[in-house]
């Protein structure tokens, strides 16, 4: 993981399925740009990545830290606004 600060660690293995996504997304929403959370799960969270891509396109980075077979760990980082670091693509007119 490229994050310098210690990420927030969320171990969802003991949570009921209906509690997992709300905890993950509320934690991600509370991160500052450049912040990260470490997700610990008992299966590959690839379907969750698809939800992130739909809800936060271009606003997160996903890095597998451990890939099973019993434990899956993923670093999910919140990317900054491209306008804030001078990397605007120009398509929005800089707004």
C-alpha positions as CSV (number, residue, x, y, z in Angstrom):
1,X,0.0,0.0,0.0
2,X,1.4,3.4,-0.9
3,X,-0.4,5.3,1.8
4,X,2.1,6.8,4.3
5,X,-0.4,7.1,7.2
6,X,-1.8,4.0,8.8
7,X,-5.1,3.1,7.1
8,X,-8.3,2.4,8.9
9,X,-8.7,-1.4,9.2
10,X,-12.1,-3.0,8.8
11,X,-12.5,-6.7,9.4
12,X,-15.9,-7.7,8.2
13,X,-15.6,-11.4,8.6
14,X,-17.7,-11.5,11.8
15,X,-20.4,-9.1,10.5
16,X,-23.7,-10.2,8.9
17,X,-23.7,-9.6,5.2
18,X,-26.3,-6.8,5.4
19,X,-23.9,-4.8,7.7
20,X,-20.8,-5.1,5.6
21,X,-21.4,-2.7,2.8
22,X,-22.9,0.1,4.9
23,X,-19.8,0.0,7.2
24,X,-17.4,-0.1,4.2
25,X,-19.1,2.7,2.3
26,X,-19.6,5.0,5.4
27,X,-15.9,4.5,6.3
28,X,-14.8,5.3,2.8
29,X,-17.0,8.4,2.7
30,X,-15.4,9.6,5.9
31,X,-11.8,9.4,4.5
32,X,-10.0,12.5,3.5
33,X,-8.5,12.6,0.0
34,X,-5.4,10.4,0.1
35,X,-6.7,8.4,3.0
36,X,-7.1,4.6,2.8
37,X,-9.0,1.8,4.5
38,X,-7.8,-1.8,4.7
39,X,-10.6,-4.3,4.2
40,X,-10.3,-7.8,5.6
41,X,-12.7,-10.3,4.3
42,X,-13.2,-14.1,4.1
43,X,-13.7,-14.1,0.3
44,X,-12.6,-12.1,-2.7
45,X,-14.4,-8.8,-2.6
46,X,-14.4,-8.4,-6.4
47,X,-18.2,-7.7,-6.5
48,X,-17.6,-4.9,-4.0
49,X,-15.0,-3.4,-6.4
50,X,-17.7,-3.3,-9.1
51,X,-20.0,-1.3,-6.8
52,X,-17.1,1.1,-6.0
53,X,-16.6,1.5,-9.8
54,X,-20.2,2.3,-10.3
55,X,-20.5,4.7,-7.3
56,X,-17.0,6.3,-7.2
57,X,-15.6,6.1,-10.8
58,X,-12.1,7.5,-10.8
59,X,-12.2,8.4,-7.1
60,X,-10.6,5.3,-5.6
61,X,-7.7,2.9,-5.9
62,X,-7.9,-0.8,-5.2
63,X,-4.9,-2.8,-4.2
64,X,-4.9,-6.5,-3.1
65,X,-2.6,-7.0,-0.1
66,X,-3.5,-10.7,0.4
67,X,-5.5,-12.9,-1.9
68,X,-6.9,-15.9,0.0
69,X,-7.7,-18.7,0.2
70,X,-9.0,-17.9,3.7
71,X,-8.2,-14.3,4.2
72,X,-8.5,-11.5,1.6
73,X,-7.0,-8.0,2.4
74,X,-7.6,-5.0,0.2
75,X,-6.4,-1.4,0.5
76,X,-9.0,1.0,-0.8
77,X,-7.7,4.5,-1.2
78,X,-9.6,7.7,-1.7
79,X,-8.1,9.7,-4.6
80,X,-8.0,13.4,-4.5
81,X,-9.9,15.8,-6.8
82,X,-7.8,16.3,-9.9
83,X,-8.5,20.0,-9.8
84,X,-6.8,20.3,-6.4
85,X,-3.4,19.2,-7.7
86,X,-3.3,20.8,-11.1
87,X,-4.1,17.7,-13.1
88,X,-7.3,18.8,-14.7
89,X,-8.1,17.0,-18.0
90,X,-9.7,20.2,-19.4
91,X,-13.0,18.5,-20.3
92,X,-15.0,20.4,-17.7
93,X,-13.5,23.8,-18.3
94,X,-11.7,23.7,-14.9
95,X,-14.8,23.8,-12.8
